[in-house]
Amino acid sequence: MTIVRIVWLALITSALASVAQTTKPNLQAADNKEHLQFISSARIPFEGTVFSKFRCDDSRNVYALLVARDASAQVRNAPPVTKLTPNAKIAGTFTVTDHYPNLRVLDFFVTGDGRVFQAAYSDTEGRDYVVLPSAKAVQLESDSFLPYQIVVFTTGDFLLSGIRGADKMRPYTAVFNSAGKLITSIYEAEDAELKQKTEDSKTHVAFSNAPQYGNSFVTSGDAVLGSDGNAYLLRAGDPALIYVISNKGEVLRKLKVAAPSPGLVAERLKASSGNLAVIFLERDMNRGFSIITDDRGRVLSSIEGDDLRMLPGLLACYKNHDFTFIGFDDDGNPQINRAELK
């Protein structure tokens, strides 16, 4: 079984800033270092490739992109979202290409009650869509972009963020209503700085079979819905930059969280009960640290991860003191592993 950490560009080979508050980055690792205790595991009845962006619902069901070893080329280019129960049973799949063969999904969002929304774009049309749980595709009122993050607000509005432009380096973030009408677009001064940094240093997302373009600050980022009803949008880097955005598109706060040690980059984000798990990873690895903060970016604790059963880059669910990971047994078979804070 293979786990692929970064997939999104490989799949496509073919403001209100004045009212936002920016927190100063916490420049020290948390004094409160916590440890996870392994609780249980269950083997996933699957052989193939698992892409390492996982979502979770309130019942600890895990949602992942799985591609079977014998899958067709079409499925490999547009992996279905698969629902896994806490005891690792396959409970359903959500496949866009059954209804829309020209759409490619780059991210998905799962509500607490298990409804799946998928951010997709069309190569042939140059248009972007949100595919609803009903399988209806809502076209977004926007020029073409590649949507790498999606959050669905409790109001039914959507936040999407991605990259656009000929070189795919310009960040693009916008909030749309449930019918796809643009509410507002967001382009912060930090986005302009990250674009310039990408151009200057040529820190493009690199794949052996993908064009050398893109903005890894965006494409390697993440987004979650906080318990306060706002979207938390992560720009990958050190320090982590997190925009807190309302369903009206207001940038309410900007959080900065420094890496606990050099060489780590924030690439994953989870939310639970007013707290965030900001996940810093080694380059091209799933090892690293989970930094737990409150919703103002204040660091509460850190959790180091090097146990193969509980790697931070493979964290699927974070619910208070309960953590669920995708892991491996001794033979390399995929598992759902559960752990708790000691």
N, C-alpha and C positions, 0 to 999 in steps of 0.2 A: 504494500500500500504506500502511496506517495502523498505527502502533504506539500502543497505549493503555497508559499507565503504571499507572494505578490503576483497577481494574475491579470489585473485589469487592462493594462496596455497590451499584454500578450493576447488577450481576447479580441483586440480590435485591429490586429495587423491587417489585415485587409488594408441716505447713509446715515446716515445718522451717526457718524463717527463723533460729532461734536458732543453728543450726550453720553457717549460710552465712557466707562471708567476702566482704566487699565491697571491691573495689580502689578506690583514689582515682583519679578521672579524670586521664588525662594531659592537661595543660592546654596543651601546646605541640605544634605540628605536628612530624612526624618530621624529624630532621636529615638522614636518609638519603632523599633524594628520587630515586626511580627513574623510568625512562621505558620505555615499551613500544615495541617495534619491530614494525611490521606485517610479517606473513610471507606470508599467502595469503588468498584469498577464494573462495567458491563461491556461486553464485546459488541461492536457494531457489525451486523451481518452484511458486510460489503467489501468488495475488492476493487480497487481503482484509485482515483485521485481525489483528494479532499482539498479544496481551496480554503485558506485559513482566515476567512472573515466570517465569523459566526454571530448569530443573533439568538435571542432567547425570549420566551414569553414568561408570564408570571407563574406558570406551573412548572418551570424549569425544563420545558421542551426545548431542544436545540434545533436550530435551523442552519443548514450548511449547503454549500454547492458541492455536490458529489457527481463524479463522472466515472461510470463503470469502465472496467478495463476493456470491454468489447463494445463500447459505445460508438455510435456513428460519428462521422465528422461534424454533422450538424449539431449534435448534442455536445460535442467537445467545444465547439465554438460558442455555445449558449447553454451552459450547464443549468439544469433545473435546481430549484431550491427544494431541499429534502427536509422533512420534519422528522426528528428523532425524539422518542420519548425518553424520560430519565433513565429507564432501564434499557436504552439503546435499541428499541424496536423502531423500524421504519413505519411512520404513521401517515405518510402522504407526500406527494410531490407537487410542485407548482411550476409548470412548464409554459413559458411564454410562446415558444416556437410552434406549439400545437395550434395556436390561434393566429400568431403573427410571425411567420417564418423569417421575415426581414429584420426583426428587432433583435438587439443584443442587450442583455442585461449587465450593467456594471455594478449595481449595488441593490440591496433590498432592505426593507424595514419591516419589523414584526411588532405588532401592538401587543399589549399585555394579554389580551384575550386570544391571541394567535392568528390575527389576520395579517396576510402578507401583501405588501406593496412593493413593486419592483420599478427601479429607475432604468429606463431603456432608451436607446437611440436607434435610428434607422439609417443604415448606410445609403440606401437607395434614395430616400427622401431628404436626408439631411435634417431630420426633425427629431425632437425629444418627446418622450412619453412617460407617464406613470401608469403602470398596469395595476389595476385595482384587484382586490380579492375576488371580485366577480368575473375577472378576466377581461373586463372592459379596459381599453387603452385610452387614456385621456391625453390628448395632445397639448403640449405646453406652449403658451404664448411667448415665444422667445426665439432669437436666432440660435442656430445650431451650436451645441456644446456637448462635451462628453461628461455625463453625470456620474461622479464617483462617490457621492454621498447623498443620502435621502433621509429625511426625518418627516414623519407625519404627525402633525399637532392634533391634540384632542378635538380641536375645532373642525378637523378635516382638511385644513390647509397643508400645503407641502413646502418644505424647504429642500432645495437641491443645490449642490455645489459641485463644481468640476472645472474643466479647462476648455478654453476656446482659442480661436485664432489659427493662422496657418501653421504656426510652430507648436500649437497647443501649450503655450506657456502662460497665457493670461488666466488668472483665476476668475471664476464666475460663480456668484452665489445669488440666489433669488428665492423669493417666497411667492407661491402661486395659491390661488384658491382651489377648491375641490373640483372646479370645472376646468382648471388649467389656465385661468386668466392671471396675468402677472399682477401681483400686488406691489412689489417693489424689488429692485435689484440692489445688491450690496457690493461695494468695492472699497475696502478699507486701505488706509495708508500702508498698513503692514502687508497687504496683498501686493501693492505696487513694489514694495521693497523686496519681497520674496521673488517676484517676477524678475526684478533687476538682478538679484543675486543669482538666480538660475541662469540668466543670460550671461552674466559676467564669468561665473565659474563653470558654466556648462555642466551643472549637476542635474543632468537629465535622468529620467527613469530609463534604465538600461536593460534591454533584453536582447538575447542573441538573435531572435527572429522578429524584432520590432524596430520601427524607425527610431532614430536617436532624437526624439523630441519629447516634450512633456515637462511637467513641473512636479517634482516628487514631493514638494511641500504640500501639494494638494492631493495628488494621486495616492500617496501613502498615508493620508490622514484618515479621519473617521468622524462619525457624528452620532449623537444619541439624543433621546428625549429625556430631559431631567424631570425629577419628581415635582418641580415647580411649574411644569408645563412649557418651559422654554427649551429651545434646541441648543445643544452644546456642540460646536463645530471645531474639530481639532485640525490645526495645520501642523503637519509632521515637522519635527526638528528638536533642537535643544537651545533654548528652553522650549517646552511645549507652549504653543499659542492656542488658546481656546476662546472662540467668540461665543458669547451667550446672546441668543437671538430670539426675539418674541415672534408670535405668529403674525404680527403686523410688519415684520422685517426690521424692527428696531434692534440695534446692537446695544444691549443693556450693559454689558460688561465685557472686558477682555482679561482673561486670566493667563498668567505665565507661571509655569512650573519647571524648574531646572532639573536636569537629569541628575540622578544620584551619583553617577561617576562618569568620567570622560568616555566618549565613544559610543554612547547610547543615544537613541533617537526615539522620541515619542511617536508611536504609530497606531496605537489602539486606545479606545476610550469606552468605558462602561459606566453606567449610572445606577445608583441604588439609594433610596431613602435619604436624599439630600446630600449624598456623597458621590464622588467620582473616583474611578480607578483609572489613572493615567499610566499607560503601559509603555515603558521604555525598553527597547530591544537592541541587541547587538546587530550590527549590519548583516543582513541576509540570514539571520538566525531567529529562533523563537525564544532564546534565553534572554533574561534581563531582569527588570524590576517592575513591580506594580506599586505605584505611589498613590496612596489613598489621600484625597483632599476633600474638603467641604466644597459647597457650590460657590464659594468665593475664592477658591484656589489655595486656601490655607492647608499646608501639608499636615496630615494627622499621623500617618505611619507609612512604612515601606515594607514590602514583601519581596524577598529575593526568590527567583525561580530558576533552579537548575535540575530539579527532579524531572525526569522524562515524562512522568505521569502528570505533571502539573507545571508545564512551561507557560510563562506569561503570554507568549504570542499565540497560544492555543486556548486562551480563556474564552469560554462561551457564555457563561452565566455568572453574574455577580449580584447576589441578593443578601444584603447585610453581612453576616459572617459565613455565608455559604458560597462556595465557588465550584463551578463545573467546568471541566476542561475536556478537550479532545486529546487523547493520549495514545500510547502504544503498549502492547504486551511485549514479552521477551522475544516473540517471533515477528514483531513489527505489525501486528494486526491492530486496527483502530479500535479505540475504546472510548466510552464516556466515563470519565473519572470525576469523582466528587471529593471535595476536601472542605475542611472548616478551619477557621483560625483557632490556634491553640489557646 
